[in-house]
Each structure stands twice: as C-alpha cells, then as structure tokens.
Amino acid sequence: HYLVGAVTESNGDGTTYMGYDTQTKTPVTIREFLPDTMVRRSNDSAALLVREGSQETYYSLLSSFLELWGKLRKMNGLSALISVVDIFEENNTAYAVSEYVEGAQSLRDYLLAAKEGYLPWKEARVLFMPVLSTLATLHQNGIIHRGICCDSITVTGPGVLRLGGYAIQAMRSQGTELKAQLC
C-alpha cells in the first residue's frame, strides 16, 4: 500500500520517511515507531527486534505511540493540524501516515528567508491564531505537544501554519529509556 522513501527525520521515538500511497497515488509522510535505544532491525527482514530487558517498556511505549496517533487522527479537520491518513502495525512496530504538503518549510526556515528575520505583530497574530485554536482543542482532548518550536511549525502556504512534530510523552521527558528531544 505504501512505498517508503528517504529518511527525513530521526529522533528518540522514531524515524520519519517520505512515502507514496500507491492506492491514492499521492505522496505521504510515514512515521515509524523506532526507539533506537530499545530495538534493532532483523538482519533478514524489516521487523524490529526488541533488546533483552526492554520488552515491557517497548510495548508500553508502542501503545502510547498508537494512542497518540489515534487521537490525532480523530482531530483531522483542525485547521492547523497536519492530517493523519492511516495508522497500522507491522514488523513488530507501528506506523503513522500523514499528509505530505508540497513546498512546506519550517517556521525557522521561513523566518531566516524573510528580509526582516522576524514577523510583524499583525502578520504573526493572523498566522498563529489557528495554531492556538488547534492547540486548545488538542489540550481539551488530552493531547499535549511538549515540543513546539520553529522546527515543529510548518509554513504550508501564504499565511498558513500547521503544527507537526508529535512525539510520545516519554520522548519529551528526561529520565526515560528514550533519548529526550527537548526544544
């Protein structure tokens, strides 16, 4: 169903790939649950092998990954949320498939490309209101991002910001078995 392409990001709880949906004939983004401190790939397949002593933690975190992406999928339609297209388990792990937005760039890159290097208040207010509204709805539904920064906010078109970069809570917390990613 999906062709997996190049890695675009890798951090404590997973790896993100460019992908292609062969049924809809559209590009997608594929997030694989891949906590590198607890797993390794099988030599003869794409399956993940959980390191001895990490099984209980791994399956608990896998459950958190599925729960997070399932909740996000139910929130599709929020104006500043990148839509989740599919979630599935395979290869002893899980995958979250999201829409791919052509020409999108991080807020960091957008600001670096701006002549002024910043956004005037009038423009920032208009850009960020949908993000703040989306965050309020996510919080009401028990989803806390914990990693909002210029790299997790994407500019997808003139005057349109979208929030991405979701991760399970353990990745954004110190003292877990995952490499923490703190903005």
Secondary structure as GFF3:
##gff-version 3
##sequence-region A 1 183
A	DSSP	beta_strand	2	11	.	.	.	ID=ss1
A	DSSP	beta_strand	14	21	.	.	.	ID=ss2
A	DSSP	beta_strand	26	33	.	.	.	ID=ss3
A	DSSP	beta_strand	39	41	.	.	.	ID=ss4
A	DSSP	beta_strand	48	50	.	.	.	ID=ss5
A	DSSP	alpha_helix	55	74	.	.	.	ID=ss6
A	DSSP	beta_strand	84	90	.	.	.	ID=ss7
A	DSSP	beta_strand	93	99	.	.	.	ID=ss8
A	DSSP	beta_strand	105	106	.	.	.	ID=ss9
A	DSSP	alpha_helix	107	113	.	.	.	ID=ss10
A	DSSP	alpha_helix	121	140	.	.	.	ID=ss11
A	DSSP	beta_strand	153	157	.	.	.	ID=ss12
A	DSSP	beta_strand	160	163	.	.	.	ID=ss13
A	DSSP	three_ten_helix	169	172	.	.	.	ID=ss14
###
